[in-house]
Amino acid sequence: MNVLVVRAGRPHALILFRPTAASDKKTGMMPAMEHDLASRRWLILASTVVSFFAVGVTFFAVPPLVPELVSRFGLSHLAIGVLMGAISVPAVLLSIPLGAAVDRWPARAAGNAALLIMALGATLFAIAPSYMVLFIGRLLFGVGGLIINLLLARLVTAAFAGHELSLAMGIFNAVYPASMIVMFTFHPRLLASFGWRGELMALAVAVLIAIPLHNIAVPRNLRGEAATENHSREPWITTPLVALAVSWMLFFAAYASIFTFAPEWAGGGASALLIGSLIAWVALVLSPLAGTLIDRTGRAARWVLGGHLLLAAVLAAMAAAIMPPVPAMLLVGVTFAAVATATYSLPAALVAPVRVGFAFGFITAFSNLGNIVGPAAAGAIRDHIGGWTLVWAILAALALLGAAAALQIRPPARE
């Protein structure tokens, strides 16, 4: 039994995963519990939330720890930016081949391996005696985080095909700001209670907690479906997919720079961390709402465009010093809710169903390139210029370029 997805009013079979167990030779049908992902889609989404939260809290561990890392290792703003982006290096190099691989790998086993790699990287980061070991720990965590991110995005796409996909992606993306809220809000208390190394070890434990739920939610014999003959002649990389990847890269270059350095721009200290967390609070609340609206309007590309334009306006106001930190962070949160939810809703509309994993890998490679270059470049400019005006102005220009790319995202019509 194929899962159906409707595009432009027309149903299309979406065969994203299949169980490896033998089918009935007469009917070709698989056992219902393993075959119909839609029947367990909310359990899969719950598992996805827990696993992605484990990714997010470690990703956001660096900004609150900037004072401790600078004091302990003598790091510059450039080094902090590089450390923030190190988690994304594997994604730049491996997203595309791993995206294609998760189209075929057994889902449960791949998820388990990814979570264990993440736990190892998080532990290494916590016990690191030098900057180089910190960097290696972030790289290792990035490999596991990349696999689990691609796998989860594909699982949610398959499970919610034709069943409020954008809403599910809104919830999926709300986990990202939720993890930011936890780190920015509870960091002072965790630091005082456990020290910075103890705080980081707790993040490794969070990864291990995700493993049991992943095994409960994902059928043991579930694996991706190989490309079918009907779509084998379609190009792997299309203009709309490239446009989506470029817009996501430019958005993330600006967004990652903002949440890395916004606490310092806002004055530093615990109050500045809380101001920075406003981005996440707004995104947490609005991402599911944005998903619901996208499901109803079916115009995800326009949401990407609008989010970029709003981000450019906010950054321009920050550069001109005419917008205080609180409203700036609130509006940045709005842009994330719109752009992230819409971006993750689009791959299923831009490529053949059996290449959704590849499409997520493709856009992830670009977004992580932005995550590496954005904060590092912003930190270097801050080190040499000594102010924030040029930093925010350049990021505003990137957001405008992202809007231009979004104009080229046109889902193809499929028969």
Order of alpha helices (4+ residues) and beta strands (2+ residues): beta-beta-beta-alpha-alpha-alpha-alpha-alpha-alpha-alpha-alpha-beta-alpha-alpha-alpha-alpha-alpha-alpha-alpha
